[in-house]
């Protein structure tokens, strides 16, 4: 698996924002992908996912959206409020991340995609409407209630777990909205999978969450099938490969 490394880049307010980057950014130009973390932040699991995105042939950048002033709990609350409002600091920092990524010598600035998980999936979908993205992947993230909020979005891959009582319905709504806007898409709701089925969370909180209504937990079959779909969908709409 491609090794990720810790870096900083200029956030929207100018402070050095923490991030990880994976992929050979010094070779021939290749597409770039922004990876947006779950509500748990930029942890080892997101580092693993970022490296796997790079393994598909991309330069992957995962910014730490919680790297701002204040306690971590305040940063999380601020990010959720921004997501619900549809504007604010986190979206500005994503634009700063995109600006940094397209300036890397090994990145093709005309081919940029985005992928997000949980909270990050909601951010990825909304940011892809307003930014010049070639492709977007959202995993068990928030979905706007009306098609107007998605008009102009790039091709979208969406994945949700059928056992996730809080977000499975949003996956079904996303499919309806993408069909209404005639957006190219690949939508799948996985039977037997819950929330965060791509992530390998550990610890007491993770075990407790697996019994809750979201049925949080890694699902190997759903995750590996999702990686195959990401590879095919991004190859078509981002890398330009059949």
HUCOR-V673853 format. One line per field, one symbol per residue. ss: DSSP state (H for helix, E for strand, - for the rest). phi: phi as a letter, one per 30 degrees, with the letter a starting at -180 (. if undefined). Layout:
ss=???
phi=???
This chain:
ss=---EEEEEEE-----EEEEEEE-------EEEEEEE-------HHHHHHHHHHHH---EEEEE--------HHHHHHHHHHHHHH---HHHHHHHHHHHHHH----EEEEEEEEEEE-HHHHHHHHHHHH----EEEEE-------HHHH----EEEEEEE------HHHHHHHHHHHHH----EEEEEE-------------HHHHHH----------HHHHHHHHHHHHHHHHHHHH---
phi=.edcbdbbbdddcjddcdabbbjddccddbdcbdccddddjdcdddddddddddddjcccbcdcdcdbdjdedddddddddddddiakeddddddddddddddddccdddbbbbbbbheddddedddddccdcdabbcchcdbedbdedcdjddebcbbbcddddcbedddddddddddddhceabcbcddiccdhddccdbjdddddddcdddhdldbedddddddddeedddddccdicd
